[in-house]
């Protein structure tokens, strides 16, 4: 499972004006028990060569992407991670649909990745923005799934 989390001062940059809903070390970054990572490999902000990334990932099932903006690809190792994992499809869920999820979906679509958005395991901030995001994603070919369907797809 790959997860991302915000890092940095609580009221600066991308996080300014928002409650601490996803910042590393805050209550708002806590995951529900079913998705809580027990021993994640945190990606550094310093670029890691592909060969080293593959070695770091060996035997790992939990990866944490710290980020300083909404888009997880602002961490320079996210691209290397994606290339190393090379998933057939990415199950994406969480908060906030119309902010961080939107940034991740758009970034993954630019990289021509197949995405399944788990709608009932996600929440947004503004319903009109959520509706616009979901419509744009559908038009771009994002598949929509329920949590039960996502779990079943994992085998």
Secondary structure as GFF3:
##gff-version 3
##sequence-region A 1 155
A	DSSP	beta_strand	2	6	.	.	.	ID=ss1
A	DSSP	three_ten_helix	13	15	.	.	.	ID=ss2
A	DSSP	three_ten_helix	27	29	.	.	.	ID=ss3
A	DSSP	three_ten_helix	33	35	.	.	.	ID=ss4
A	DSSP	beta_strand	41	43	.	.	.	ID=ss5
A	DSSP	alpha_helix	50	57	.	.	.	ID=ss6
A	DSSP	beta_strand	63	67	.	.	.	ID=ss7
A	DSSP	three_ten_helix	72	74	.	.	.	ID=ss8
A	DSSP	alpha_helix	78	85	.	.	.	ID=ss9
A	DSSP	beta_strand	90	95	.	.	.	ID=ss10
A	DSSP	pi_helix	97	101	.	.	.	ID=ss11
A	DSSP	alpha_helix	102	110	.	.	.	ID=ss12
A	DSSP	beta_strand	115	123	.	.	.	ID=ss13
A	DSSP	alpha_helix	127	139	.	.	.	ID=ss14
A	DSSP	beta_strand	143	145	.	.	.	ID=ss15
A	DSSP	alpha_helix	147	153	.	.	.	ID=ss16
###
